[in-house]
Amino acid sequence: MTLPSTNPPATDTGMHLRDLLLDPQFPTRNRGPRPPAHSIEAVSRLAQAFAENPDLVLNELVEIAVTFCGADSAGISLEETIDGEKRFRWVAIAGSFAQYVNGTTPRFFSPCGTCLDTGRAQLYRVTKPYYDFLGVTADEISDGMLIPWTSDKLRGTIWAVAHHSSEAFDMEDYLLLSTLASFAAIALRHEKQQRLLRDGEMQAACATRANELAHLINNPLQALINTLWLAQQDGADTQAQIHQAMDELALLSRLVKTLLDVSRASPQPALHSPEAA
């Protein structure tokens, strides 16, 4: 899912935001009692995911946001530059919006963009005109929280949304989501570092294999040159030398194909790299 980059509607945008910590009503909200150590259990579950399966941390993180914040959906957005245009990619989603994982939205017209521009948590709602502009059909967001995160040169947001209540979240949910935002920043930085490490190891392995093949190619190449020179002398063994040259050429061709395959396997610069990469 790649959503449009044209100008937003001039009338009702369907996108309504306000500063979460400056909102006078938000501190008075009360979603109801939760078990003691509710937030500790959430963070403990996430820490266990980091220890046991780091590759799945982002998925576990948004599942925790849905479960412990009582959200209908939660996700992590990563700011990228694609074809020279800034966009947000939804790198992990749980709940009602899960079908849009890895989709992108325009940076210039997005609640996530406002959140990053202000550097502050936002309360927000999204109604039909916004979805009409994006060209998607989805449940309206009646209450949502957006929190910015930054890690090295990576940055984005974490969000939790509800579809059926205008006061679905309270201060305890905000504090938990803020903690999860920090974990999201750490997880994405770790993921980037591991990707760079794997790419570096692959490049080193490919370079070693290419050098080995280059040496292997040199021997049949020299033999082929010698055999062709002998065949050009029109001696008694010319026909046998031509057959030998064909065999050596076939071997050389196989080695060159292998070398090309190794070259193609070597990581290449990404066409759509994140701005922070």
C-alpha positions as CSV (number, residue, x, y, z in Angstrom):
1,M,0.0,0.0,0.0
2,T,1.5,3.3,-1.2
3,L,-0.7,6.2,-0.6
4,P,-0.9,9.4,-2.6
5,S,1.5,12.3,-2.6
6,T,-0.8,15.0,-4.1
7,N,-2.1,18.0,-2.1
8,P,-4.6,17.3,0.7
9,P,-8.2,18.6,0.4
10,A,-8.5,22.4,1.1
11,T,-11.7,22.0,3.3
12,D,-12.1,19.4,6.1
13,T,-9.0,17.3,6.1
14,G,-10.5,14.7,8.4
15,M,-7.3,15.0,10.6
16,H,-7.7,16.5,14.0
17,L,-4.8,16.8,16.5
18,R,-4.0,18.5,19.8
19,D,-1.0,18.4,22.1
20,L,-1.7,15.5,24.5
21,L,0.2,17.0,27.5
22,L,-1.4,20.4,27.1
23,D,-5.0,19.1,26.7
24,P,-6.9,20.1,29.8
25,Q,-9.2,17.1,29.8
26,F,-6.7,14.3,29.3
27,P,-5.3,14.2,32.8
28,T,-8.8,13.8,34.2
29,R,-9.6,10.7,32.1
30,N,-9.8,7.3,33.9
31,R,-10.2,4.2,31.8
32,G,-10.8,2.2,35.0
33,P,-8.8,0.1,37.4
34,R,-6.1,-2.2,36.1
35,P,-4.3,-5.0,37.9
36,P,-1.4,-4.0,40.1
37,A,1.9,-4.2,38.2
38,H,0.0,-3.9,35.0
39,S,2.7,-1.8,33.3
40,I,5.5,-3.9,34.8
41,E,4.0,-7.0,33.3
42,A,3.9,-5.3,29.9
43,V,7.6,-4.2,30.0
44,S,8.6,-7.6,31.4
45,R,6.9,-9.3,28.4
46,L,8.8,-7.0,26.0
47,A,12.1,-7.6,27.8
48,Q,11.6,-11.3,27.4
49,A,11.0,-10.9,23.7
50,F,14.3,-8.9,23.4
51,A,16.2,-11.7,25.1
52,E,14.6,-14.7,23.3
53,N,13.8,-13.4,19.8
54,P,15.0,-9.9,18.9
55,D,13.8,-10.2,15.3
56,L,10.2,-10.3,16.5
57,V,10.4,-7.5,19.0
58,L,8.6,-4.9,16.9
59,N,5.6,-7.2,16.4
60,E,5.5,-8.1,20.1
61,L,5.8,-4.4,21.0
62,V,2.6,-3.4,19.1
63,E,0.8,-6.5,20.4
64,I,1.6,-5.3,23.9
65,A,0.3,-1.8,23.1
66,V,-3.0,-3.3,21.9
67,T,-3.3,-5.6,24.9
68,F,-2.3,-3.4,27.7
69,C,-3.6,0.0,26.4
70,G,-6.9,-1.5,25.4
71,A,-6.4,-0.2,21.8
72,D,-8.1,-1.5,18.7
73,S,-4.9,-1.1,16.8
74,A,-1.3,0.0,17.4
75,G,1.7,0.5,15.2
76,I,5.1,1.9,14.6
77,S,5.8,4.4,11.8
78,L,9.3,4.9,10.4
79,E,10.2,8.1,8.5
80,E,11.9,7.3,5.1
81,T,12.8,9.0,1.9
82,I,11.5,7.1,-1.2
83,D,12.2,8.4,-4.7
84,G,13.2,11.8,-3.1
85,E,9.9,12.1,-1.2
86,K,9.6,11.8,2.6
87,R,7.0,9.2,3.6
88,F,6.1,7.1,6.7
89,R,6.3,3.3,6.5
90,W,4.2,1.3,9.0
91,V,6.9,-1.2,9.9
92,A,4.8,-3.0,12.6
93,I,1.0,-3.1,13.2
94,A,-1.3,-5.1,15.4
95,G,-5.1,-5.1,15.6
96,S,-7.6,-3.6,13.1
97,F,-5.0,-1.9,10.8
98,A,-2.8,-5.0,10.6
99,Q,-3.6,-5.4,6.9
100,Y,-1.7,-2.1,6.2
101,V,1.7,-3.3,7.6
102,N,4.6,-2.0,5.4
103,G,2.3,0.4,3.7
104,T,3.4,4.1,3.3
105,T,1.7,7.4,3.8
106,P,2.8,10.9,2.7
107,R,5.0,12.7,5.2
108,F,3.5,16.2,4.4
109,F,-0.1,15.2,5.3
110,S,0.0,12.9,8.2
111,P,-0.7,12.9,11.9
112,C,2.8,11.3,12.3
113,G,4.3,14.3,10.5
114,T,2.7,16.8,12.9
115,C,3.9,14.7,15.8
116,L,7.5,14.7,14.6
117,D,7.4,18.4,13.6
118,T,6.3,19.4,17.1
119,G,8.4,16.7,18.9
120,R,5.5,16.2,21.3
121,A,2.9,13.6,21.9
122,Q,-0.4,14.1,20.2
123,L,-4.1,13.2,20.8
124,Y,-5.8,12.8,17.4
125,R,-8.9,11.8,15.5
126,V,-9.2,10.7,11.9
127,T,-12.5,10.9,10.0
128,K,-13.7,9.9,6.5
129,P,-12.3,12.9,4.5
130,Y,-8.7,11.8,5.4
131,Y,-9.3,8.3,4.3
132,D,-11.0,9.6,1.1
133,F,-7.8,11.5,0.3
134,L,-5.7,8.4,0.9
135,G,-8.0,6.3,-1.2
136,V,-8.6,3.7,1.5
137,T,-11.6,2.4,3.4
138,A,-10.9,2.1,7.2
139,D,-12.6,2.6,10.5
140,E,-12.5,6.2,11.7
141,I,-10.2,6.8,14.6
142,S,-12.3,8.3,17.5
143,D,-9.3,8.5,19.9
144,G,-5.6,8.0,19.3
145,M,-2.3,8.7,20.9
146,L,0.9,9.5,18.9
147,I,4.3,9.6,20.5
148,P,7.6,10.5,18.7
149,W,10.8,8.5,19.0
150,T,14.3,9.1,17.7
151,S,17.3,6.8,17.6
152,D,20.5,8.0,16.0
153,K,19.4,9.1,12.6
154,L,16.2,7.0,12.6
155,R,13.0,8.6,13.7
156,G,9.3,8.0,13.7
157,T,6.2,7.5,15.9
158,I,4.4,4.9,17.9
159,W,0.6,5.1,17.9
160,A,-2.4,3.4,19.6
161,V,-6.0,4.0,18.3
162,A,-9.6,3.3,19.2
163,H,-12.6,3.3,16.9
164,H,-15.5,3.4,19.3
165,S,-14.7,5.8,22.1
166,S,-13.7,9.4,22.2
167,E,-11.8,8.9,25.5
168,A,-10.3,5.4,25.1
169,F,-6.9,6.2,26.7
170,D,-5.8,7.8,29.9
171,M,-2.5,9.0,31.5
172,E,-1.5,5.4,32.5
173,D,-1.8,4.4,28.9
174,Y,0.2,7.3,27.7
175,L,3.0,6.5,30.2
176,L,3.1,2.9,29.0
177,L,3.1,3.9,25.3
178,S,6.0,6.3,26.1
179,T,8.0,3.5,27.5
180,L,7.2,1.4,24.4
181,A,8.3,4.2,22.2
182,S,11.8,4.0,23.8
183,F,11.9,0.3,23.2
184,A,10.8,0.8,19.5
185,A,13.7,3.2,19.0
186,I,16.2,0.7,20.5
187,A,14.7,-2.2,18.4
188,L,14.9,-0.3,15.1
189,R,18.4,0.8,15.8
190,H,19.4,-2.8,16.6
191,E,17.7,-4.0,13.4
192,K,19.6,-1.5,11.3
193,Q,22.9,-2.4,12.9
194,Q,22.3,-6.1,12.4
195,R,21.3,-5.5,8.7
196,L,24.5,-3.5,8.2
197,L,26.6,-6.3,9.9
198,R,25.0,-9.0,7.7
199,D,25.5,-7.0,4.6
200,G,29.2,-6.4,5.5
201,E,29.7,-10.1,6.2
202,M,28.0,-11.0,2.9
203,Q,30.2,-8.6,1.0
204,A,33.3,-10.0,2.5
205,A,32.3,-13.6,1.7
206,C,31.4,-12.6,-1.9
207,A,34.7,-10.8,-2.3
208,T,36.6,-13.9,-1.0
209,R,34.7,-16.2,-3.3
210,A,35.2,-13.9,-6.3
211,N,39.0,-13.9,-5.7
212,E,39.1,-17.7,-5.6
213,L,37.1,-17.9,-8.8
214,A,39.4,-15.4,-10.5
215,H,42.3,-17.6,-9.7
216,L,40.4,-20.7,-11.0
217,I,39.5,-18.9,-14.2
218,N,43.1,-18.0,-14.9
219,N,44.3,-21.6,-15.3
220,P,41.7,-22.7,-18.0
221,L,42.1,-19.4,-19.7
222,Q,45.9,-19.9,-20.1
223,A,45.3,-23.5,-21.2
224,L,42.7,-22.3,-23.8
225,I,45.1,-19.7,-25.2
226,N,47.9,-22.3,-25.5
227,T,45.6,-24.9,-27.1
228,L,44.3,-22.4,-29.6
229,W,47.9,-21.4,-30.5
230,L,48.8,-25.0,-31.1
231,A,45.7,-25.6,-33.2
232,Q,46.7,-22.6,-35.4
233,Q,49.9,-24.4,-36.3
234,D,48.0,-26.9,-38.5
235,G,49.9,-29.9,-37.0
236,A,48.8,-33.5,-37.0
237,D,46.8,-33.0,-33.8
238,T,44.9,-30.0,-34.8
239,Q,41.4,-31.7,-34.6
240,A,42.2,-33.1,-31.1
241,Q,43.4,-29.6,-30.0
242,I,40.2,-28.0,-31.2
243,H,38.1,-30.5,-29.2
244,Q,40.3,-29.8,-26.2
245,A,39.9,-26.1,-26.7
246,M,36.1,-26.5,-26.7
247,D,36.2,-28.4,-23.4
248,E,38.4,-25.7,-21.8
249,L,36.1,-23.0,-23.2
250,A,33.1,-24.8,-21.6
251,L,34.8,-25.0,-18.3
252,L,35.8,-21.3,-18.5
253,S,32.2,-20.4,-19.3
254,R,30.9,-22.3,-16.2
255,L,33.4,-20.5,-14.0
256,V,32.5,-17.1,-15.5
257,K,28.8,-17.8,-14.9
258,T,29.6,-18.7,-11.2
259,L,31.5,-15.5,-10.8
260,L,28.6,-13.4,-12.2
261,D,26.2,-15.2,-9.8
262,V,28.5,-14.3,-6.9
263,S,28.6,-10.7,-8.1
264,R,24.8,-10.5,-8.3
265,A,24.5,-12.0,-4.8
266,S,26.7,-9.2,-3.3
267,P,24.4,-6.6,-1.6
268,Q,23.8,-3.6,-3.7
269,P,22.9,0.0,-2.6
270,A,19.1,0.2,-1.9
271,L,17.1,2.1,-4.5
272,H,14.7,3.3,-1.8
273,S,16.9,3.8,1.2
274,P,15.6,5.4,4.5
275,E,16.8,9.0,4.7
276,A,18.6,8.0,7.9
277,A,20.6,5.1,6.4
